[in-house]
């Protein structure tokens, strides 16, 4: 799917778990973000190379990954301090 350089990237991929949607959350501190999400109720499933796979209490799996578009944060991006 075509997006602006500073908008979220949407990709399609086949997954081997029940959830039909898989989100990747970019963070410059993957471990700290994973711990924050665990404190909110997520369960750590795996650590793979430089990313962490988590599962929400609802069963939705997602990953915390390093930023994929360095220097491309712009007016369409969400940033939390």
OpenMM code with the backbone's topology and positions (N, CA, C; nanometers):
from openmm import Vec3, app, unit

residues = "UNK UNK UNK UNK UNK UNK UNK UNK UNK UNK UNK UNK UNK UNK UNK UNK UNK UNK UNK UNK UNK UNK UNK UNK UNK UNK UNK UNK UNK UNK UNK UNK UNK UNK UNK UNK UNK UNK UNK UNK UNK UNK UNK UNK UNK UNK UNK UNK UNK UNK UNK UNK UNK UNK UNK UNK UNK UNK UNK UNK UNK UNK UNK UNK UNK UNK UNK UNK UNK UNK UNK UNK UNK UNK UNK UNK UNK UNK UNK UNK UNK".split()
positions = [
    Vec3(0.0838, -0.1174, 0.0000),
    Vec3(0.0000, 0.0000, 0.0000),
    Vec3(0.0883, 0.1237, 0.0000),
    Vec3(0.0500, 0.2243, -0.0754),
    Vec3(0.1300, 0.3464, -0.0835),
    Vec3(0.0892, 0.4439, 0.0265),
    Vec3(0.1888, 0.4955, 0.0969),
    Vec3(0.1665, 0.5899, 0.2061),
    Vec3(0.2664, 0.7043, 0.1913),
    Vec3(0.2377, 0.8181, 0.2583),
    Vec3(0.3377, 0.9241, 0.2686),
    Vec3(0.4562, 0.8689, 0.3465),
    Vec3(0.5748, 0.9242, 0.3244),
    Vec3(0.6940, 0.8765, 0.3943),
    Vec3(0.6824, 0.8848, 0.5457),
    Vec3(0.6031, 0.9795, 0.5971),
    Vec3(0.5940, 0.9964, 0.7419),
    Vec3(0.4637, 0.9398, 0.7993),
    Vec3(0.3910, 0.8604, 0.7223),
    Vec3(0.2689, 0.7963, 0.7714),
    Vec3(0.2979, 0.6508, 0.8083),
    Vec3(0.2105, 0.5895, 0.8859),
    Vec3(0.2301, 0.4483, 0.9191),
    Vec3(0.2389, 0.3623, 0.7929),
    Vec3(0.3220, 0.2614, 0.7995),
    Vec3(0.3378, 0.1678, 0.6887),
    Vec3(0.2396, 0.0529, 0.7084),
    Vec3(0.1684, 0.0152, 0.6043),
    Vec3(0.0767, -0.0982, 0.6095),
    Vec3(0.1295, -0.2051, 0.5148),
    Vec3(0.1579, -0.3220, 0.5693),
    Vec3(0.2061, -0.4340, 0.4895),
    Vec3(0.1177, -0.5551, 0.5176),
    Vec3(0.1109, -0.6446, 0.4233),
    Vec3(0.0353, -0.7682, 0.4404),
    Vec3(0.1334, -0.8826, 0.4590),
    Vec3(0.1041, -0.9704, 0.5554),
    Vec3(0.1890, -1.0863, 0.5770),
    Vec3(0.1049, -1.2010, 0.6309),
    Vec3(0.1474, -1.3220, 0.6026),
    Vec3(0.0812, -1.4411, 0.6543),
    Vec3(0.1356, -1.4665, 0.7956),
    Vec3(0.0491, -1.4979, 0.8905),
    Vec3(0.0910, -1.5254, 1.0281),
    Vec3(0.0463, -1.6656, 1.0675),
    Vec3(0.1128, -1.7216, 1.1693),
    Vec3(0.0799, -1.8576, 1.2120),
    Vec3(0.0059, -1.8606, 1.3454),
    Vec3(-0.0656, -1.7533, 1.3769),
    Vec3(-0.1466, -1.7504, 1.4987),
    Vec3(-0.2880, -1.7091, 1.4623),
    Vec3(-0.3803, -1.7234, 1.5582),
    Vec3(-0.5228, -1.7040, 1.5306),
    Vec3(-0.5604, -1.5631, 1.4868),
    Vec3(-0.4920, -1.4641, 1.5385),
    Vec3(-0.5277, -1.3258, 1.5060),
    Vec3(-0.5106, -1.2992, 1.3569),
    Vec3(-0.6014, -1.2242, 1.3007),
    Vec3(-0.5958, -1.1951, 1.1572),
    Vec3(-0.5224, -1.0640, 1.1281),
    Vec3(-0.4882, -0.9884, 1.2307),
    Vec3(-0.4181, -0.8611, 1.2153),
    Vec3(-0.2965, -0.8641, 1.3071),
    Vec3(-0.1849, -0.8134, 1.2582),
    Vec3(-0.0621, -0.8091, 1.3376),
    Vec3(-0.0025, -0.6694, 1.3241),
    Vec3(0.0118, -0.6009, 1.4350),
    Vec3(0.0682, -0.4661, 1.4340),
    Vec3(0.2134, -0.4687, 1.4788),
    Vec3(0.2951, -0.3828, 1.4195),
    Vec3(0.4305, -0.3572, 1.4663),
    Vec3(0.4331, -0.2153, 1.5206),
    Vec3(0.4854, -0.2001, 1.6408),
    Vec3(0.4973, -0.0691, 1.7045),
    Vec3(0.6449, -0.0316, 1.7033),
    Vec3(0.6783, 0.0800, 1.6406),
    Vec3(0.8170, 0.1259, 1.6353),
    Vec3(0.8526, 0.1986, 1.7644),
    Vec3(0.9722, 0.1702, 1.8160),
    Vec3(1.0212, 0.2379, 1.9354),
    Vec3(1.1730, 0.2448, 1.9290),
    Vec3(1.2289, 0.3560, 1.9741),
    Vec3(1.3749, 0.3661, 1.9775),
    Vec3(1.4327, 0.2926, 2.0984),
    Vec3(1.3466, 0.2469, 2.1907),
    Vec3(1.3889, 0.1654, 2.3046),
    Vec3(1.2922, 0.0476, 2.3148),
    Vec3(1.3207, -0.0572, 2.2399),
    Vec3(1.2305, -0.1720, 2.2287),
    Vec3(1.2037, -0.2346, 2.3651),
    Vec3(1.3076, -0.2579, 2.4437),
    Vec3(1.2900, -0.3242, 2.5728),
    Vec3(1.2053, -0.2405, 2.6683),
    Vec3(1.2304, -0.1108, 2.6759),
    Vec3(1.1512, -0.0243, 2.7645),
    Vec3(1.0049, -0.0210, 2.7214),
    Vec3(0.9796, -0.0151, 2.5917),
    Vec3(0.8416, -0.0133, 2.5428),
    Vec3(0.7736, -0.1470, 2.5697),
    Vec3(0.8462, -0.2570, 2.5523),
    Vec3(0.7892, -0.3889, 2.5822),
    Vec3(0.7533, -0.3989, 2.7301),
    Vec3(0.8401, -0.3521, 2.8184),
    Vec3(0.8101, -0.3540, 2.9629),
    Vec3(0.6894, -0.2669, 2.9948),
    Vec3(0.6789, -0.1500, 2.9305),
    Vec3(0.5640, -0.0614, 2.9527),
    Vec3(0.4353, -0.1322, 2.9118),
    Vec3(0.4373, -0.1996, 2.7983),
    Vec3(0.3184, -0.2701, 2.7500),
    Vec3(0.2859, -0.3912, 2.8371),
    Vec3(0.3886, -0.4588, 2.8898),
    Vec3(0.3647, -0.5690, 2.9835),
    Vec3(0.2971, -0.5178, 3.1105),
    Vec3(0.3382, -0.4011, 3.1576),
    Vec3(0.2754, -0.3426, 3.2764),
    Vec3(0.1288, -0.3089, 3.2518),
    Vec3(0.0930, -0.2887, 3.1245),
    Vec3(-0.0461, -0.2603, 3.0883),
    Vec3(-0.1257, -0.3878, 3.0608),
    Vec3(-0.0607, -0.5053, 3.0720),
    Vec3(-0.1330, -0.6310, 3.0561),
    Vec3(-0.0884, -0.7202, 2.9428),
    Vec3(0.0061, -0.6755, 2.8600),
    Vec3(0.0544, -0.7596, 2.7500),
    Vec3(0.1409, -0.8726, 2.8055),
    Vec3(0.1469, -0.9830, 2.7324),
    Vec3(0.2278, -1.0987, 2.7704),
    Vec3(0.3397, -1.1150, 2.6678),
    Vec3(0.4621, -1.1290, 2.7174),
    Vec3(0.5774, -1.1464, 2.6279),
    Vec3(0.5748, -1.2889, 2.5720),
    Vec3(0.5792, -1.2997, 2.4400),
    Vec3(0.5766, -1.4295, 2.3731),
    Vec3(0.7169, -1.4726, 2.3323),
    Vec3(0.7944, -1.3798, 2.2758),
    Vec3(0.9283, -1.4150, 2.2277),
    Vec3(1.0107, -1.2898, 2.2054),
    Vec3(1.1416, -1.3082, 2.2093),
    Vec3(1.2364, -1.2055, 2.1662),
    Vec3(1.3061, -1.2633, 2.0439),
    Vec3(1.2993, -1.1917, 1.9319),
    Vec3(1.3574, -1.2392, 1.8068),
    Vec3(1.4498, -1.1299, 1.7536),
    Vec3(1.5779, -1.1605, 1.7484),
    Vec3(1.6777, -1.0649, 1.7011),
    Vec3(1.6631, -0.9326, 1.7754),
    Vec3(1.6102, -0.8288, 1.7102),
    Vec3(1.6010, -0.6957, 1.7721),
    Vec3(1.4580, -0.6554, 1.8051),
    Vec3(1.3621, -0.7483, 1.8009),
    Vec3(1.2241, -0.7119, 1.8315),
    Vec3(1.1640, -0.8069, 1.9338),
    Vec3(1.0520, -0.7635, 1.9929),
    Vec3(0.9820, -0.8414, 2.0951),
    Vec3(0.8400, -0.8676, 2.0461),
    Vec3(0.7976, -0.9941, 2.0546),
    Vec3(0.6608, -1.0323, 2.0208),
    Vec3(0.5803, -1.0344, 2.1499),
    Vec3(0.4682, -0.9639, 2.1501),
    Vec3(0.3810, -0.9561, 2.2669),
    Vec3(0.2404, -0.9999, 2.2286),
    Vec3(0.1602, -1.0313, 2.3307),
    Vec3(0.0201, -1.0651, 2.3080),
    Vec3(-0.0646, -0.9831, 2.4038),
    Vec3(-0.1635, -0.9144, 2.3501),
    Vec3(-0.2565, -0.8360, 2.4311),
    Vec3(-0.3470, -0.9309, 2.5094),
    Vec3(-0.4092, -0.8835, 2.6172),
    Vec3(-0.5030, -0.9674, 2.6920),
    Vec3(-0.6150, -1.0247, 2.6042),
    Vec3(-0.6434, -0.9611, 2.4929),
    Vec3(-0.7478, -1.0072, 2.4007),
    Vec3(-0.6986, -1.1152, 2.3046),
    Vec3(-0.5683, -1.1486, 2.3096),
    Vec3(-0.5122, -1.2496, 2.2213),
    Vec3(-0.4461, -1.1938, 2.0967),
    Vec3(-0.4550, -1.0646, 2.0760),
    Vec3(-0.3947, -0.9985, 1.9600),
    Vec3(-0.2429, -0.9957, 1.9753),
    Vec3(-0.1703, -1.0537, 1.8813),
    Vec3(-0.0242, -1.0497, 1.8863),
    Vec3(0.0282, -0.9292, 1.8100),
    Vec3(0.1373, -0.8744, 1.8601),
    Vec3(0.1995, -0.7582, 1.7973),
    Vec3(0.3467, -0.7566, 1.8342),
    Vec3(0.4242, -0.6780, 1.7618),
    Vec3(0.5678, -0.6680, 1.7876),
    Vec3(0.6069, -0.5249, 1.8201),
    Vec3(0.7088, -0.5124, 1.9027),
    Vec3(0.7751, -0.3838, 1.9237),
    Vec3(0.9072, -0.3950, 1.8485),
    Vec3(0.9279, -0.3025, 1.7557),
    Vec3(1.0439, -0.3078, 1.6669),
    Vec3(1.1196, -0.1752, 1.6705),
    Vec3(1.2428, -0.1781, 1.6246),
    Vec3(1.3194, -0.0543, 1.6093),
    Vec3(1.2598, 0.0283, 1.4956),
    Vec3(1.2808, 0.1598, 1.4967),
    Vec3(1.2294, 0.2438, 1.3878),
    Vec3(1.2781, 0.1936, 1.2519),
    Vec3(1.1881, 0.1889, 1.1570),
    Vec3(1.2185, 0.1389, 1.0233),
    Vec3(1.2466, 0.2505, 0.9234),
    Vec3(1.2042, 0.3714, 0.9561),
    Vec3(1.2190, 0.4837, 0.8626),
    Vec3(1.2937, 0.5966, 0.9317),
    Vec3(1.4196, 0.5787, 0.9540),
    Vec3(1.5006, 0.6776, 1.0259),
    Vec3(1.4930, 0.8141, 0.9582),
    Vec3(1.4681, 0.9164, 1.0390),
    Vec3(1.4642, 1.0524, 0.9878),
    Vec3(1.3373, 1.0874, 0.9140),
    Vec3(1.2367, 1.0014, 0.9172),
    Vec3(1.1147, 1.0249, 0.8403),
    Vec3(0.9959, 1.0615, 0.9287),
    Vec3(1.0186, 1.0943, 1.0548),
    Vec3(0.9079, 1.1338, 1.1418),
    Vec3(0.8639, 1.2736, 1.1019),
    Vec3(0.7393, 1.2890, 1.0700),
    Vec3(0.6880, 1.4172, 1.0237),
    Vec3(0.5496, 1.4452, 1.0777),
    Vec3(0.4753, 1.5332, 1.0137),
    Vec3(0.3470, 1.5791, 1.0666),
    Vec3(0.2393, 1.4714, 1.0748),
    Vec3(0.2532, 1.3587, 1.0048),
    Vec3(0.1516, 1.2538, 1.0104),
    Vec3(0.1825, 1.1469, 1.1151),
    Vec3(0.2976, 1.1532, 1.1797),
    Vec3(0.3388, 1.0502, 1.2748),
    Vec3(0.2871, 1.0809, 1.4146),
    Vec3(0.2581, 0.9750, 1.4897),
    Vec3(0.2220, 0.9885, 1.6310),
    Vec3(0.3486, 0.9720, 1.7132),
    Vec3(0.3715, 1.0616, 1.8066),
    Vec3(0.4873, 1.0555, 1.8939),
    Vec3(0.4389, 1.0737, 2.0366),
    Vec3(0.4789, 0.9815, 2.1253),
    Vec3(0.4434, 0.9922, 2.2664),
    Vec3(0.5698, 1.0186, 2.3449),
    Vec3(0.5633, 1.1091, 2.4375),
    Vec3(0.6784, 1.1424, 2.5227),
    Vec3(0.6673, 1.0707, 2.6542),
] * unit.nanometer
topology = app.Topology()
chain = topology.addChain("A")
for resn in residues:
    res = topology.addResidue(resn, chain)
    for name in ("N", "CA", "C"):
        topology.addAtom(name, app.Element.getBySymbol(name[0]), res)
